[in-house]
């Protein structure tokens, strides 16, 4: 029985190339997962540092606003007292 042509001829899929050759790098799937987790943790720590820095800037600005509010109220109190005395509330 003669061989079929396609049984004896190799196709392009049979030729080894970069995509189907297994590389032994010494790092398995577990090591890649650990590396990915380390990178994700570093990214989250960087993001956390950015958010805490932003929160501290916001808290500082809120403290400035409260100080300005207290200063304005302190300058306004004498005029309020004078208005109350002129009306006769005190």
N, C-alpha and C positions, 0 to 999 in steps of 0.2 A: 504494500500500500504506500503510495507516494506521500511525502510530507506536503502539507499545505504551505504556501508561500508565507502567510502571516504567522505561522508557528515558528518559523526559523529566523525570521527577521526581527531585529529589535527595533522598538519604536523610540521616539524622543523621550518618552516617559521612563525608559529603562536606563538612560544615560545619567550617571551620577552628576549632580550639580549642587550648588550651594544650598538650595532649599531642601533637598532630601538626604543630605549627608549628615549623620549624627556627629556632633562635636563633643568631645570629652573635655570639658573645661574644669572639671572638679567641683563646680557649683551646681547643685541640683535644684530642684523646684523649691525645696524648703529654704535654701539660702537666698534665692531670688525673692521669696515671700518675705523673709526677714529684712532684706535690703529695702523692699518696697515699704514695709512697715516703718523702718527707720526714716525713710524719706518723707513719708506721710506725717510722722510725728514731728520732724523738723519743720515741715510746712505749717502744721497746726501751732507749734510753739511760736513761730514767726508771726502768724496771724494773731495769736493771743497777745503777744507783745505789742503789736500795732494797736489792738483794741484797748489794752490797758493804758497805753500812752494817750490815746484819744480820750479815754474816760477821764484821765487825770487832767488833761487840758480843759475838758468841759467843766470839771469840778472847780478848777481854778478860775475859769471865767464866771461861773455862778457865784463864787465867793466875791469876785470883783463887783458883780452886779449888786449883791446884797450890801456890800460896803458903800457903794454909791447911793443905794436906796436909803440906808441909815443916815448918810451925810445929808441928803436932800431933806429927809424928814426932820433932822435936827435943825436945819436952817428954816424950816417951815413952821416949827412949833411956836416961836415967838409971835409970828403974825397970826397964827390961829388963836393964841391966848389973847392977843390984843383985840381981835375981832369978837371973841367971847365977852371980853370986859366991856367993849363998846355997846354990845347988844344987851348986856346985863345978865348974862348967864352965870357969872361968877361973882 
